[in-house]
Amino acid sequence: MERTARLPLGLRAGAATAGIKVSGKPDLSVVASTHGPLAAAATFTTNRFPSAPVILSKAHLAATAPEGGGGYGTITALLSTSGCANAATGAPGLADQHDLAHALATALGTDPSMTLAVSTGMIGTRLPVDRVAPAIARLVADGLRADDAAFDAVSEALRTTDNVAKAATVRLELPAADGHALTVTVSGVAKGVGMIHPRMATMLAYLLTDAAVAPDALHRMLRPMVARTWNQLSVDGDTSTSDTVFLVASGGAGAVPVTEGTAGWETLARAVEAVARSLAQQQAADGEGANHLITCQVSGATDDVEARALARSVVQSSLVKAAVHGRDPNWGRIADALGNAQVADAVVLEMVGVPAAEARARGGQRVDLDPSRVRIAIAGTEVFAGLPVAFDKGTVSAAMATDEVLLRVDMGQGSGTGEAFGCDLSEEYVIENSEYST
């Protein structure tokens, strides 16, 4: 695993300044095919105020693959704009997004329905199409390159309140038609450090690979992976209007197409999930005002569904976040969060393969637990084992003075495991968000 952006074969990319951000920093990017169509899959926010890019991208995916219902399709390019979310802007904002899709399609010589888009920034503001459309034309004409630096520029252009860009890459081997092994790349970039509490996706993320995978198969690979990684991430408890994850496969490496049930499928799926997990952790660590990444690992739950619910309940607790910020080993707050845990919504359960009827019955239900079996450890020290455990608070507090604070919980009920990522709650978070629009 490298925390670096590596552009897979079959793709070109670039970024530019279009004048959306008042800072004058890069705020526009394009990732496009070098030749032919790309397979694409997506997950989107479930917020009832979806942004114009979310609405447009779903429609474009559905146009190229009606059977996918907006979850997968065939594309030639991805467009990002930052500094304006283009959310809650009604019909005019959606028209703006269509105008930019036409501008990108014209520049690339493709159809607008073969383009997808993301945007991030202030809700309720419209994109300056008169500046962005010409910038797209210039970028496509002069600035798209098939190198790693170009993809790194995309990660920078996605940023708004992020302190650092987020990127991750895994390289693996898959067979070519003649049986020889070929190197395949899976690489991702992401942004988002606030308004993070996903229910289907998270913030903005691109996962790119030069493996060959059909669009519908990509979607089946993406959905459970998102539920296990980004859906287990919480910074502040607010689900964004713009949450989007795109998984795109170019086939540029020349390997044999990857199909479900094969060794290649499992190898590629593990690589995609590893990149997603790294990006989710990087986003939690860079949470607005954060000083500590919080990782909660749960074992011994009845099943993985409940383990993920328990872990997420811990990292999303404002009291746990505040305790970690103050390096206070107050395990009672962790116990309280475990006792409040609820299983994910039915739609999320279906993402990880729970049958629809069972998902409807279990979705949103409280997790049952036996307090006498629960064990809790903070930063490597057990503090609760069915009853309070004597420990030196000063020692544990000192151990919490690290970039990552690990909370481990064993439920003593089964073999279910799960993890979740969050960050501490600091004074800086309040200050930053009290001044966000001014």
C-alpha positions in Angstrom: 0.0 0.0 0.0 1.3 3.4 -1.0 -0.3 6.7 0.1 0.3 8.0 -3.3 -1.8 8.7 -6.4 -0.8 6.4 -9.3 -2.8 6.8 -12.5 -3.8 3.5 -14.0 -3.3 2.7 -17.6 -5.9 3.7 -20.1 -6.6 7.0 -18.3 -5.5 10.6 -18.5 -6.1 13.4 -16.0 -5.5 17.0 -15.1 -6.6 19.9 -12.9 -6.9 23.7 -13.3 -8.1 26.9 -11.7 -11.5 27.9 -13.0 -12.2 30.8 -10.5 -14.7 28.9 -8.3 -12.6 29.2 -5.1 -12.0 32.7 -3.9 -8.5 31.6 -2.9 -7.5 31.1 -6.5 -6.4 27.5 -5.8 -7.2 24.7 -8.3 -10.9 23.9 -8.3 -11.5 21.9 -11.5 -10.3 18.4 -12.6 -11.0 15.9 -15.3 -10.2 12.2 -15.5 -10.8 10.8 -19.0 -10.3 7.6 -21.1 -7.3 7.5 -23.4 -9.3 5.4 -25.8 -12.8 3.8 -25.7 -15.4 3.5 -23.0 -14.8 2.9 -19.3 -16.9 0.7 -17.0 -18.2 2.6 -14.0 -20.1 2.0 -10.8 -21.2 4.4 -8.1 -22.8 4.8 -4.7 -24.4 8.1 -3.7 -25.7 9.9 -0.7 -29.2 9.1 0.7 -29.6 12.7 1.8 -33.0 14.1 0.6 -31.3 17.2 -0.7 -29.0 15.6 -3.3 -26.7 17.9 -5.2 -27.1 18.5 -8.9 -24.0 16.4 -9.7 -25.5 13.5 -7.8 -28.8 13.8 -9.8 -27.0 14.2 -13.1 -24.6 11.3 -12.5 -27.4 8.9 -11.6 -29.3 9.9 -14.7 -26.2 9.5 -16.9 -25.4 6.0 -15.6 -29.1 5.0 -16.0 -29.0 6.3 -19.6 -26.0 4.0 -20.5 -27.2 1.0 -18.5 -31.0 1.3 -17.7 -31.0 -2.0 -15.9 -28.5 -0.5 -13.3 -30.9 2.1 -12.1 -28.2 4.7 -11.8 -25.8 2.5 -10.0 -23.5 1.5 -12.9 -22.9 2.2 -16.6 -20.4 3.2 -19.3 -18.6 6.5 -19.3 -15.6 8.3 -20.9 -14.9 11.0 -18.2 -15.2 12.3 -14.7 -15.5 16.0 -13.9 -14.9 17.6 -10.5 -15.5 21.1 -9.3 -14.8 22.4 -5.8 -15.7 25.5 -3.9 -19.4 25.2 -4.7 -21.5 22.1 -3.9 -24.3 23.1 -6.4 -26.8 21.6 -4.0 -30.2 23.0 -3.1 -30.0 25.1 -6.3 -33.1 23.7 -7.9 -33.7 23.6 -11.7 -31.2 26.4 -12.4 -28.4 24.5 -10.6 -29.2 21.3 -12.5 -29.2 23.2 -15.8 -25.7 24.5 -14.9 -24.5 21.0 -14.3 -25.9 19.9 -17.7 -24.1 22.8 -19.3 -20.8 21.7 -17.9 -21.5 18.1 -19.0 -22.0 19.4 -22.5 -18.9 21.5 -22.3 -16.8 18.4 -21.2 -18.4 16.2 -23.8 -17.8 18.7 -26.6 -14.1 19.1 -25.6 -13.7 15.3 -25.5 -15.8 14.5 -28.6 -18.1 12.2 -26.6 -21.8 12.2 -25.5 -22.8 14.2 -22.4 -24.4 11.0 -21.0 -21.0 9.4 -20.9 -19.7 11.9 -18.3 -20.1 11.9 -14.5 -19.6 14.7 -12.1 -18.9 15.6 -8.4 -18.8 18.9 -6.7 -18.1 20.1 -3.2 -18.3 23.3 -1.2 -21.0 25.7 0.0 -24.6 24.5 -0.3 -27.0 26.9 -2.0 -24.5 28.5 -4.3 -24.4 28.1 -8.1 -21.4 27.2 -10.3 -20.0 30.1 -12.4 -20.6 28.3 -15.7 -19.3 31.2 -17.7 -15.8 30.7 -16.1 -15.9 26.9 -15.6 -17.0 25.9 -19.2 -14.0 27.7 -20.9 -11.7 26.3 -18.3 -12.8 22.8 -19.1 -12.1 23.3 -22.8 -8.6 24.6 -22.0 -7.8 21.8 -19.6 -8.9 19.1 -22.1 -7.0 20.8 -24.9 -3.8 21.4 -23.1 -3.6 19.8 -19.7 -4.6 16.1 -19.7 -1.7 13.7 -19.2 -1.3 10.0 -18.6 1.0 10.3 -15.6 0.9 10.1 -11.8 1.4 13.8 -11.3 -1.8 14.5 -13.2 -3.8 12.2 -10.9 -2.1 13.8 -7.9 -3.3 17.2 -9.2 -6.9 15.8 -9.2 -6.6 15.0 -5.5 -5.4 18.6 -4.8 -8.2 20.1 -6.9 -10.8 18.2 -4.9 -9.8 19.8 -1.6 -11.9 22.4 0.3 -11.3 22.3 4.1 -9.0 19.3 3.8 -5.5 20.0 5.3 -3.9 17.5 3.0 -4.8 15.6 -0.1 -5.8 11.9 0.3 -4.5 9.2 -2.0 -3.7 5.4 -1.9 -2.5 2.8 -4.4 -2.2 -0.9 -4.4 -0.5 -2.9 -7.2 -1.4 -6.6 -7.9 -0.9 -9.2 -10.5 -3.6 -10.6 -12.8 -3.3 -13.0 -15.7 -3.0 -12.0 -19.3 -4.7 -14.0 -22.1 -1.5 -16.0 -22.6 -1.3 -16.9 -18.9 1.6 -14.5 -18.1 1.1 -12.3 -15.0 0.5 -8.6 -15.6 0.7 -5.8 -13.1 -2.6 -4.1 -12.4 -3.1 -0.8 -10.5 -5.8 0.2 -8.1 -5.6 3.8 -7.0 -7.9 6.2 -5.3 -8.2 9.8 -4.2 -10.7 11.3 -1.9 -11.7 14.5 -0.1 -13.9 15.3 2.9 -13.1 16.2 6.5 -16.5 17.6 7.6 -20.2 16.9 7.1 -19.2 13.2 7.3 -21.5 10.5 8.5 -22.3 8.4 5.4 -25.2 6.1 4.8 -24.4 5.0 1.2 -21.1 6.6 0.3 -18.9 9.3 1.6 -17.8 12.7 0.6 -16.1 12.5 -2.8 -13.9 9.6 -3.8 -12.5 8.1 -7.1 -11.3 4.5 -7.2 -9.6 3.8 -10.5 -8.2 0.6 -11.9 -6.8 -0.7 -15.2 -8.3 -4.1 -14.7 -11.1 -5.1 -17.0 -14.4 -5.6 -15.2 -18.0 -5.3 -16.5 -20.0 -2.4 -15.1 -22.6 -4.5 -13.3 -19.9 -6.6 -11.7 -18.1 -3.5 -10.6 -21.2 -2.4 -8.8 -21.5 -5.7 -7.0 -17.9 -5.3 -5.9 -18.3 -1.7 -4.8 -21.4 -1.8 -2.7 -20.3 -4.2 0.1 -16.9 -2.6 0.2 -18.4 0.8 0.7 -20.5 -0.5 3.5 -17.5 -2.0 5.3 -15.2 1.1 4.9 -16.7 4.5 4.2 -20.0 3.7 5.8 -18.0 3.0 8.9 -16.6 6.6 9.0 -18.0 9.4 11.1 -16.5 12.8 11.8 -19.5 15.0 12.9 -22.7 13.0 12.4 -23.9 15.0 9.3 -24.5 13.2 6.0 -23.5 15.4 3.0 -25.7 16.3 0.1 -22.9 15.4 -2.2 -21.6 12.0 -1.0 -20.3 10.0 -4.0 -17.9 7.2 -4.7 -17.0 6.2 -8.3 -15.2 2.9 -9.1 -14.0 3.0 -12.7 -12.2 0.2 -14.7 -10.3 1.0 -17.9 -9.1 -2.4 -18.9 -5.9 -0.7 -19.9 -3.5 -3.2 -18.3 -4.5 -5.8 -20.8 -5.3 -8.5 -18.2 -8.1 -11.0 -18.7 -11.5 -9.6 -17.8 -12.2 -10.3 -14.1 -15.3 -12.2 -13.4 -17.1 -13.1 -10.1 -16.1 -16.4 -8.5 -12.6 -16.4 -9.7 -9.3 -16.0 -7.9 -8.7 -12.8 -9.8 -12.0 -11.4 -8.5 -11.0 -12.0 -4.9 -7.6 -10.5 -5.4 -8.9 -7.4 -7.1 -11.7 -6.9 -4.6 -9.2 -7.1 -1.7 -7.1 -4.4 -3.4 -10.0 -2.1 -4.0 -11.2 -2.4 -0.4 -7.6 -1.8 0.9 -7.5 1.4 -1.0 -10.9 2.5 0.2 -10.0 1.6 3.8 -6.8 3.7 3.6 -8.7 6.7 2.2 -11.4 6.4 4.9 -8.8 6.4 7.6 -7.0 9.4 6.0 -10.3 11.3 6.0 -11.0 10.5 9.6 -7.4 11.5 10.7 -7.8 14.8 8.8 -11.3 15.5 10.3 -12.0 19.2 10.8 -10.1 20.3 13.9 -9.0 16.8 14.6 -5.9 15.9 16.6 -6.5 12.1 16.8 -7.8 9.4 14.5 -10.1 7.1 16.5 -10.2 3.4 15.3 -12.7 1.2 17.1 -12.3 -2.6 16.5 -15.1 -4.9 17.6 -14.8 -8.7 17.9 -17.0 -11.4 19.5 -20.3 -9.9 18.2 -23.2 -12.0 17.1 -22.3 -11.3 13.5 -20.4 -8.8 11.3 -23.5 -6.6 10.9 -23.8 -6.1 14.6 -20.0 -5.7 15.0 -20.0 -2.8 12.5 -23.0 -1.2 14.2 -21.3 -1.3 17.6 -18.0 0.1 16.2 -19.8 2.9 14.4 -21.8 3.8 17.5 -18.6 4.3 19.4 -16.7 6.5 16.9 -19.8 8.7 16.3 -20.4 9.4 20.0 -19.7 13.1 20.8 -18.8 12.1 24.3 -16.3 9.5 23.2 -14.8 12.1 20.7 -14.5 14.7 23.5 -12.9 12.2 25.9 -10.3 11.2 23.3 -9.6 14.9 22.6 -8.9 15.4 26.3 -7.0 12.1 26.6 -9.5 11.0 29.2 -9.8 7.2 29.5 -13.4 7.3 30.4 -14.6 3.9 29.4 -18.1 4.5 30.6 -18.7 6.6 27.5 -17.7 3.7 25.3 -20.0 1.4 27.2 -22.8 3.9 26.8 -22.2 4.1 23.1 -22.3 0.3 22.8 -25.6 0.2 24.6 -27.1 2.6 22.1 -25.9 0.9 19.0 -28.4 0.3 16.2 -28.0 -1.9 13.1 -27.6 -0.1 9.9 -30.6 0.8 7.7 -32.0 -1.9 5.4 -30.5 -0.4 2.3 -27.0 -0.6 3.8 -27.6 -4.2 5.0 -28.6 -5.2 1.4 -25.3 -3.7 0.2 -23.4 -6.3 2.2 -25.5 -9.1 1.0 -28.2 -9.5 3.6 -31.4 -10.8 1.9 -34.0 -8.1 1.4 -36.6 -9.6 3.8 -34.0 -10.0 6.6 -32.6 -6.5 5.9 -36.1 -5.0 6.3 -36.6 -6.9 9.5 -33.2 -6.0 11.0 -32.6 -2.5 9.7 -32.5 0.1 12.4 -32.9 -2.4 15.3 -31.1 -2.1 18.6 -28.1 -4.4 19.1 -28.7 -6.8 21.9 -25.7 -7.3 24.3 -24.8 -8.9 27.6 -22.8 -6.3 29.7 -21.3 -9.1 31.8 -19.5 -10.4 28.7 -18.2 -7.1 27.3 -14.5 -6.3 27.4 -13.1 -2.8 26.6 -9.5 -1.7 26.0 -8.3 1.8 25.5 -4.9 2.3 23.8 -3.8 -1.2 24.7 -5.0 -1.3 28.3 -8.0 -3.3 29.4 -10.4 -1.1 31.4 -13.6 -3.1 31.6 -14.2 -6.9 31.6 -17.8 -7.3 32.6 -16.9 -5.2 35.6 -14.6 -2.2 36.1 -10.9 -3.1 35.9 -8.3 -1.3 38.0 -5.9 0.6 35.8 -3.5 3.6 36.0 -5.3 6.5 34.4 -2.2 8.5 34.0 -0.5 5.7 32.0 -3.5 5.2 29.7 -3.9 9.0 29.3 -0.3 9.2 28.2 -0.8 6.3 25.8 -3.7 8.3 24.2 -1.3 11.1 23.3 -0.8 9.7 19.8 -2.0 10.3 16.3 -4.3 7.2 16.4 -6.2 6.1 19.5 -7.2 2.4 19.3 -10.4 1.3 21.1 -10.9 -2.4 21.2 -14.1 -4.1 22.3 -14.9 -7.8 22.6 -18.6 -8.6 23.0 -18.1 -12.3 24.0 -21.2 -13.4 22.0 -20.0 -14.8 18.7 -17.5 -14.5 15.8 -18.6 -11.2 14.3 -16.0 -8.6 13.7 -16.1 -5.0 12.5 -14.3 -1.6 12.6 -15.1 2.0 12.3 -13.1 5.3 12.0 -13.6 8.7 13.5 -11.8 11.5 15.1 -11.8 13.6 18.3 -14.0 16.6 18.8 -12.1 19.8 19.4 -12.5 23.5 19.9 -11.1 24.0 16.4 -14.0 22.1 14.8 -16.5 24.5 16.4 -14.5 27.5 15.3 -14.0 26.3 11.8 -17.7 25.5 11.2 -18.9 28.7 12.9 -17.0 30.7 10.3 -17.5 28.4 7.3 -19.7 30.7 5.2 -18.1 33.9 6.2 
